[in-house]
Amino acid sequence: MRILVLFLTALLFTGFTANAQTIERFTQPHWGEPFLHQPRAWYGTPEARSAAGIVMQYQSTTGAFPKNTDLTIPPTDKIWARIKKEGCADTIDNDATTVPMRFLALVAQATGDKQCQDSFIRGLDYLLISQYPNGGWPQFYPLREGYYSHITYNDNAMMNVMFLLRDIAHGKAPYQFVDADRRAKCQTAIEKGLDCILKTQIKENGKLTVWCAQYDENTLQPAWARAFEPPSFSGDESVDIVRYLMQIDHPTPEIRAAIQGAVAWFKATEIHGLRVVRRMMPDGRRDGWIERNRKAGPLWARFYELGTNRPIFIGRDSVIRYHYSEIERERRGGYNYYGAWPESLLKKDYPRWLAKLNHEK
């Protein structure tokens, strides 16, 4: 069985590609987002149905799927032991639950497979029941003590759910098999989620800015997550939140203000003239450093200090520092403290949104 799975996985990443661009996209044989971007015809093949059958074996009794796990490898006792030991089950973190659900829906659309449909519905019920009354989603459900229960924008966890539920509520492909009652519940859920998004946008000196990566589920105030993820302005997670808001038809004045406030903040916090270098060093360990480069495109910090907008860098000691070089090597080489996350939002999405808004007037 193991040999068969490896063979099917090899076919998945090499045999069903439409063009050179697609071939390049699927060179890495890992489970995740690439499974959602195969040519449409592939989802009706025996290979896709085989992969879906393995994916469904990972669904828990709650309806969720684990993170940090290759769902194309049949689960073994060893794999289940690791999932339990590392606390990877029942989560929306790191594309868990939402990506397997989207994949199963694509196979269900192509094949009419009832098992895939039923598995998807169990996942959907999980997402609906795990939402807080205030509209946010925790990182894990059933709830766990600690930051795991915070409302989690981190790594786009909550926004992955919001985008999926909105597609279902609007009856988009490949989710037409979802019944009307559940579609209505999805609509209610995204309305509550939108309310949470607007309430958690940080306002400083009377101006709307962006969002923190996680919030206290009771007070809706920015909160700590892991030791190196402090309450702060997020130059990363805020991007997908704004994209979601931009895709709302006929936005209210409140939504328009939220978008414009965030865009203004992104423009004000652009960093120019820096290049981040991260490499494997001769001792076999990764490191990272900053180089000055006048031609370097805009960057944003992952974390900006509340109240000052200064980029901040935090290692596992949770001490806030203002220079990348001051954090430990393991974090410099293993965590994205800088990125170009908002660049395409500012260059492409925002101008398109403004044009659409002006057209609707």
C-alpha positions in Angstrom: 0.0 0.0 0.0 2.8 2.4 0.9 4.4 1.9 -2.6 1.1 2.5 -4.3 0.6 5.8 -2.4 4.1 7.0 -3.3 3.4 6.1 -6.9 0.1 8.0 -6.9 1.7 11.0 -5.2 4.4 11.1 -7.9 1.7 11.0 -10.5 -0.1 13.8 -8.7 2.8 16.2 -8.9 4.1 15.3 -12.3 1.5 13.7 -14.5 -1.5 16.1 -14.4 -0.2 19.5 -15.3 -1.4 21.9 -17.9 1.6 24.0 -18.6 5.1 24.8 -17.6 3.9 27.2 -14.9 1.8 24.5 -13.3 4.7 22.0 -13.4 6.9 24.5 -11.5 4.2 25.0 -8.9 4.0 21.3 -8.1 7.7 20.4 -7.8 7.5 19.9 -4.1 5.7 16.7 -3.0 3.9 18.0 0.1 0.3 18.2 1.0 -1.3 21.6 1.2 -2.5 24.5 -1.0 -1.1 23.1 -4.3 -3.8 20.4 -4.1 -6.4 23.1 -4.8 -4.8 24.3 -8.0 -4.8 21.2 -10.2 -6.4 21.2 -13.6 -10.2 20.8 -13.2 -10.3 17.4 -14.9 -7.8 15.9 -12.5 -10.3 15.9 -9.6 -12.3 13.3 -11.3 -9.4 10.8 -11.7 -8.8 7.7 -9.7 -5.7 9.3 -8.3 -7.6 12.2 -6.9 -10.3 9.9 -5.4 -7.5 7.8 -3.8 -5.9 10.9 -2.3 -9.3 12.1 -1.0 -9.9 8.7 0.6 -6.6 9.1 2.5 -7.4 12.7 3.5 -10.7 11.6 5.0 -9.0 9.1 7.3 -7.5 12.1 9.2 -10.8 13.7 10.0 -11.5 13.7 13.8 -14.8 13.0 15.5 -15.3 16.7 15.8 -15.0 17.1 12.0 -11.6 18.8 11.9 -8.3 17.9 10.4 -4.8 18.1 11.9 -2.1 20.6 10.9 1.6 20.0 10.0 0.7 16.6 8.6 1.0 15.2 5.1 -2.6 14.0 4.5 -1.7 12.0 1.4 0.2 9.4 3.6 -2.1 6.8 5.1 -2.2 7.4 8.9 -0.3 5.0 11.1 -0.1 4.5 14.8 3.2 6.4 14.7 1.6 9.3 12.8 -1.3 9.5 15.2 1.1 9.4 18.2 3.0 12.4 16.8 -0.2 14.3 16.1 -1.3 13.7 19.7 2.1 14.5 21.2 2.5 17.7 19.2 -1.1 18.9 19.7 -1.8 19.1 16.0 -5.4 17.9 16.0 -8.7 19.9 15.7 -7.4 23.2 14.4 -7.7 25.8 11.7 -4.0 26.8 12.1 -1.5 26.4 9.2 -4.2 25.7 6.6 -5.6 22.8 8.6 -9.3 21.9 8.1 -10.0 24.5 5.4 -7.6 23.1 2.8 -8.7 19.5 3.2 -12.3 20.7 3.0 -11.7 22.6 -0.2 -9.9 19.6 -1.7 -12.7 17.2 -0.8 -15.3 19.6 -2.3 -13.4 19.7 -5.6 -13.4 15.9 -5.7 -17.0 15.8 -4.8 -17.9 18.2 -7.5 -16.1 16.2 -10.1 -17.3 12.8 -9.0 -20.4 13.2 -7.0 -18.7 11.1 -4.3 -21.1 11.0 -1.3 -18.3 10.2 1.2 -16.4 13.4 0.2 -19.6 15.4 0.5 -20.4 14.0 3.9 -16.8 14.6 5.1 -17.0 18.2 3.9 -20.3 18.7 5.7 -18.8 17.4 9.0 -16.0 19.9 8.6 -18.4 22.7 7.9 -20.4 21.9 11.0 -17.2 22.0 12.9 -16.4 25.5 11.6 -19.8 26.7 12.4 -19.9 25.4 16.0 -16.4 26.6 16.8 -17.2 30.3 16.2 -17.4 32.5 19.2 -20.6 34.5 19.8 -18.5 37.6 19.1 -17.8 36.4 15.6 -14.1 35.3 16.0 -12.6 31.9 15.7 -10.1 30.2 18.1 -7.1 28.5 16.8 -8.2 25.2 18.2 -11.6 23.7 19.0 -12.5 22.1 21.4 -10.9 25.0 23.3 -7.5 24.7 24.9 -6.1 26.7 27.7 -3.7 29.5 26.7 -3.3 31.4 23.5 -4.8 28.6 21.6 -8.2 29.9 22.4 -7.4 33.5 21.3 -9.2 34.8 18.2 -6.6 34.0 15.6 -5.8 36.0 12.5 -2.3 34.6 12.8 -1.2 32.8 9.6 -4.6 33.8 8.2 -6.4 31.1 10.2 -9.7 33.0 10.8 -9.6 34.5 7.3 -9.2 31.1 5.7 -12.5 30.2 7.4 -14.2 33.5 6.4 -13.3 33.1 2.7 -14.5 29.5 2.7 -17.8 30.2 4.4 -18.5 33.2 2.2 -18.0 31.0 -0.9 -20.4 28.5 0.5 -23.0 31.1 1.5 -22.9 32.6 -2.0 -23.4 29.2 -3.5 -20.2 29.2 -5.5 -18.6 26.2 -7.1 -17.7 23.6 -5.9 -20.0 24.0 -2.9 -23.4 23.8 -4.5 -24.1 20.4 -2.8 -24.3 22.2 0.6 -27.9 22.5 1.7 -29.8 25.8 2.0 -30.0 25.6 5.8 -26.2 25.4 6.2 -25.7 28.1 3.5 -27.9 30.4 5.6 -25.8 29.5 8.7 -22.6 30.4 6.8 -24.1 33.8 5.9 -24.9 34.4 9.6 -21.4 33.3 10.5 -19.6 35.6 8.1 -21.8 38.6 9.2 -20.7 37.9 12.8 -17.1 37.5 11.6 -17.2 40.8 9.8 -18.5 42.5 12.9 -15.5 41.0 14.8 -13.1 42.2 12.2 -14.4 45.8 12.4 -14.4 45.8 16.2 -10.8 44.5 16.4 -9.2 47.0 14.0 -6.8 49.0 16.0 -7.5 52.8 16.3 -4.7 55.1 17.4 -4.9 58.8 17.8 -8.4 58.7 16.3 -7.2 56.9 13.1 -8.0 53.4 12.0 -4.8 51.3 11.4 -4.5 47.5 11.0 -4.9 44.4 13.1 -2.9 42.4 15.6 -2.4 38.7 14.8 -4.4 37.5 17.8 -6.9 38.9 20.3 -8.2 38.0 23.7 -11.4 36.2 23.0 -13.2 38.0 25.9 -11.9 41.6 25.8 -11.1 41.8 22.0 -7.8 43.4 22.9 -4.5 42.5 21.2 -2.8 39.6 23.0 0.3 37.6 23.2 0.4 34.2 21.3 3.7 32.3 21.3 6.7 33.8 23.2 7.9 35.6 20.0 4.4 36.9 18.9 3.5 39.9 21.0 0.5 42.3 20.9 1.4 44.5 17.9 0.4 45.8 14.5 0.7 43.0 12.0 2.3 43.8 8.6 1.3 40.3 7.4 -2.0 39.0 8.7 -3.7 42.4 8.1 -3.3 42.0 4.4 -5.8 39.1 3.9 -8.2 40.9 6.2 -8.2 43.9 3.9 -8.5 41.7 0.8 -11.6 40.2 2.3 -13.1 43.6 3.0 -12.3 44.7 -0.5 -14.3 41.8 -2.0 -17.5 42.8 -0.2 -20.0 44.2 -2.7 -21.5 47.6 -2.0 -19.3 48.2 1.1 -20.8 50.3 3.9 -19.1 53.5 5.0 -17.6 51.6 8.0 -16.1 49.0 5.7 -14.7 51.6 3.3 -13.2 53.5 6.3 -11.6 50.2 7.6 -10.0 49.6 4.2 -8.7 53.1 3.7 -7.4 53.3 7.2 -5.4 50.1 6.8 -4.1 51.1 3.4 -2.9 54.5 4.8 -1.1 52.6 7.5 0.6 50.2 5.1 1.8 53.2 3.0 3.1 55.0 6.1 5.1 51.9 7.4 6.8 50.9 4.1 10.5 50.2 4.6 12.9 50.9 1.8 16.6 50.2 1.2 16.8 46.9 3.1 17.2 43.3 1.9 16.7 40.3 4.1 19.2 37.4 3.6 18.6 34.0 5.0 21.0 31.1 4.3 22.2 27.8 5.4 25.6 28.3 7.0 28.6 25.9 6.8 27.7 24.4 10.2 24.4 23.2 8.8 22.3 25.8 10.6 20.3 28.6 9.1 20.9 32.3 9.8 19.5 35.6 8.7 20.7 39.2 8.5 19.9 42.5 7.0 21.8 44.2 4.1 21.5 47.7 2.9 20.4 48.0 -0.7 19.2 51.2 -2.2 17.4 49.3 -5.0 15.5 47.0 -2.7 11.7 47.1 -3.0 9.4 47.9 -0.1 9.4 45.6 2.9 7.2 45.6 6.0 7.9 44.2 9.4 5.9 41.3 10.8 5.5 43.2 14.0 5.2 46.9 14.7 5.1 48.3 18.2 1.8 49.6 19.4 2.0 53.3 20.0 5.2 53.9 18.0 4.9 52.0 14.7 8.5 50.9 15.2 9.5 47.5 13.8 10.1 45.1 16.7 11.9 41.7 16.9 11.2 39.2 19.6 13.0 35.9 20.3 11.9 33.0 22.5 12.8 35.1 25.6 9.8 37.4 24.8 12.1 40.5 25.1 11.2 43.2 22.6 14.2 44.5 20.6 14.5 47.0 17.8 17.3 45.4 15.8 17.0 42.2 13.8 20.6 41.2 14.7 19.8 41.2 18.4 17.5 38.2 18.4 18.8 34.6 18.6 20.1 32.9 15.5 17.5 30.2 15.5 14.7 32.9 15.1 16.7 34.9 12.6 17.0 31.9 10.4 13.6 30.4 11.1 10.9 33.1 11.2 9.8 35.8 8.8 10.3 39.1 10.6 10.2 41.0 7.3 8.2 40.5 4.1 6.6 42.2 1.1 3.1 41.0 2.1 1.1 44.2 1.4 2.9 45.1 -1.9 0.4 43.6 -4.4 -2.4 44.8 -2.2 -1.3 48.4 -2.7 -0.2 48.1 -6.3 -3.1 46.0 -7.7 -6.0 45.3 -5.3 -6.5 48.7 -3.9 -6.5 50.5 -7.3 -9.0 48.0 -8.6 -11.1 48.4 -5.5 -11.1 52.2 -5.9 -12.1 51.9 -9.5 -15.0 49.6 -8.6 -16.1 51.9 -5.9 -16.1 54.9 -8.2 -18.0 52.9 -10.8 -20.7 52.1 -8.2 -21.3 55.7 -7.3 
